[in-house]
Amino acid sequence: MSIKIGEFIHPTSVEEALKYKGKPNVMFVAGSTAVGKVESINVKKMVNLLTLPLAFVEKEGNIIRIGATTPLDDVENSPAIKKYLPILIDAVRHVGAWGIKTMATMGGAVATAFPWSDVIPALLVLDASLTISRRGGRLTLSMEEFISKRISMLKSCIIEYIEIEIPQTTNWGFEKYAHSSFDIAMLNIAYLKTEDNLRVAVGARPGIAKRLKNFEKHRDILEGVKEAELKDDARASKWWREQVLSSRLKELVS
Ligand SMILES: Cc1cc2nc3c(=O)[nH]c(=O)nc-3n(C[C@H](O)[C@H](O)[C@H](O)COP(=O)(O)OP(=O)(O)OC[C@H]3O[C@@H](n4cnc5c(N)ncnc54)[C@H](O)[C@@H]3O)c2cc1C
């Protein structure tokens, strides 16, 4: 891998970092764990998002706010998240190796929205919203909206924080199916259940995680499996994914 970086920029405010958005030959990084996927780097400027004041977890009323540069390891060890959002703790606990969690950030996990992400399915069932900044100002949008517009948005935006309303239920679950505890998922499933509401998200389909909104409404197993649009990849077959999802959905509605 060849790496050529002209200058490192360490912005101390989101406004300062935004000045580099949309400029040619500029790369933005937070925990930098996704850099390993790049074959070579040849940029004039590399902007370090970790110097932004966005590493925090705070509670305001029934809302938990997680800053974008908060490392996954800090999320896992946050007393507020342990108490109010245990499903997120469970999802982060399933992320590969410990070393990765000390570097990878919440903002990085959301921005990359890798299909294998363990964080995205949990954020989807938690109905998380994102506050992002661009030169024209701030914007708040749902995780689902962000996922669909992500590629174009990231050209001009910086994710500032994630907000989650504390769910009024203890009936939730996160499951990751992988070849080993270090490996990425072959399938992951998150759910959150209240008396009259069920939310289910499926990741590593092998596409980006999605909510099964028709299934949530009609509770029809076949419809749910179809809605997940499962496919084959090197890690698992479509057939295997369908069997696992179908049996889990059955348990959820029984
Ligand atoms: C070996 C390995 C195993 C892994 N296993 C798992 C796993 O099992 N489960 C799992 O969920 N994850 C796993 N991950 C982590 C995941 O794949 C991503 O690498 C990680 O979430 C990216 O976070 P980061 O902070 O390092 O992002 P970076 O690598 O720093 O950045 C990635 C991209 O996101 C953009 N970005 C970052 N922060 C922001 C922001 N605030 N606003 C706008 N854009 C931003 C950057 O500009 C860049 O384009 C693994 C990673 C590695 C390397």
The ligand as an ORCA input file, in Angstrom:
! r2SCAN-3c Opt
* xyz 0 1
  C     -10.524     -5.797     10.794
  C     -11.801     -5.047     11.045
  C     -12.895     -5.742     11.551
  C     -14.093     -5.057     11.791
  N     -15.145     -5.755     12.259
  C     -16.322     -5.123     12.443
  C     -17.464     -5.859     12.874
  O     -17.419     -7.056     13.125
  N     -18.628     -5.159     13.038
  C     -18.730     -3.815     12.807
  O     -19.816     -3.247     12.967
  N     -17.654     -3.108     12.407
  C     -16.466     -3.726     12.223
  N     -15.371     -3.000     11.829
  C     -15.458     -1.520     11.789
  C     -16.084     -0.997     10.502
  O     -15.874     -1.879      9.435
  C     -15.516      0.388     10.112
  O     -14.134      0.242      9.804
  C     -15.642      1.430     11.180
  O     -16.935      1.479     11.691
  C     -15.290      2.815     10.605
  O     -15.167      3.754     11.653
  P     -13.922      4.775     11.683
  O     -14.191      5.769     12.754
  O     -12.638      4.040     11.787
  O     -14.048      5.463     10.244
  P     -12.863      5.977      9.293
  O     -12.129      4.810      8.743
  O     -12.057      7.020      9.967
  O     -13.722      6.700      8.164
  C     -14.475      5.970      7.234
  C     -15.259      6.952      6.372
  O     -16.266      7.589      7.158
  C     -16.164      8.985      7.063
  N     -16.509      9.564      8.367
  C     -16.052      9.175      9.589
  N     -16.606      9.930     10.551
  C     -17.415     10.820      9.919
  C     -18.255     11.899     10.366
  N     -18.384     12.205     11.658
  N     -18.941     12.597      9.434
  C     -18.832     12.301      8.112
  N     -18.055     11.312      7.632
  C     -17.352     10.593      8.528
  C     -14.703      9.271      6.695
  O     -14.562     10.497      6.058
  C     -14.390      8.080      5.792
  O     -14.822      8.350      4.490
  C     -14.182     -3.652     11.549
  C     -13.068     -2.971     11.038
  C     -11.892     -3.644     10.785
  C     -10.720     -2.878     10.244
*
